[in-house]
Amino acid sequence: MPFTFRGQGVSHRYRFQNSASTDFEWTAIRRSFRTSRAACLGSTTDVSSTASFWISRSGAPWCDLPESFGPYTTCYNRFVRWRIAGIWDLITEAFAETHDGSVQMIDTSIVRVHQHGGCAGRGETRLMGRSRGGLTTKIHACVDTNGMPVRLELTTGEAHDNRLVNELLSDLKSGAMLLADRGYNADWIRAFAGEHGAWANIPPKRNRKDPIWFSPYLYRARNLVERFFNRIKQCRRVAPRYDKLAANYLAFIKLAAIRIWLRAYESTP
């Protein structure tokens, strides 16, 4: 059933079933809410969690949340409370434990900050970099063999791609293959992969003097990390960035990643 946004003459209509979580998805993540006292598990917890998924997919402001979800202030406060309690981190880590670590791919994507997210209180962590195009934030991601998210981090837009390599590859397994573009062509990254018993299949730069072994055929599989960024940016709360605080924005990115994991399990026979 279509819903109409509340607001000042806003007549845009968005279909509820295309954005809200399904019964299967709520059943899969319900256990994570029970493990935290701050989750406040009750009769309306599933409604509030569904509201968070709805905001993530539609990109609407919290004040335009449909009335069927209840007061938008309650849904927002629960979303922030669950983020502080680490509920979204707990769910993403639980899914990441089941990933196929034979191949790991890392990459970054720059997201432009919307004008509504360009201001925040003093002392708050925003992670917004300034460039010619305005304020930007960079998403760092690590995906597995099937393109499923394993690690997600944020930096300012002008930060180098390899700044968070150690955090992204904290679960790099022995015998695995690391795929990355030329932005990660550094000797210390290859040494880091070698220390973990992995092989870094990274294309060398043209000005590199010492030759290294590189397989263009295996490198073709790196398109999965690019496709992952394309999938999470289908959530309108991810691209562009509307949130003032980096913690809330990262929570919405993890919500998009959780939805990818849930859809993969739901479609698995």
Secondary structure, DSSP 4 states (H G I P E B T S, - for coil): -EEE--SSS---EEEGGGTSPPHHHHHHHHHHHHT-GGG--STTHHHHHHHHHHHHHH---GGG--GGG--HHHHHHHHHHHHHHTHHHHHHHHHHTTS-TTEEEEEEEEEEBPGGGS---TT-----EEETTEEEEEEEEEE-TTS-EEEEEEEETTS-GGGGHHHHTTTPPTT-EEE--GGG--HHHHHHHHHTT-EEE-PPPTT--S-----HHHHGGGHHHHHHHHHHTTSTTTTTB--SSHHHHHHHHHHHHHHHHHHHHHT--
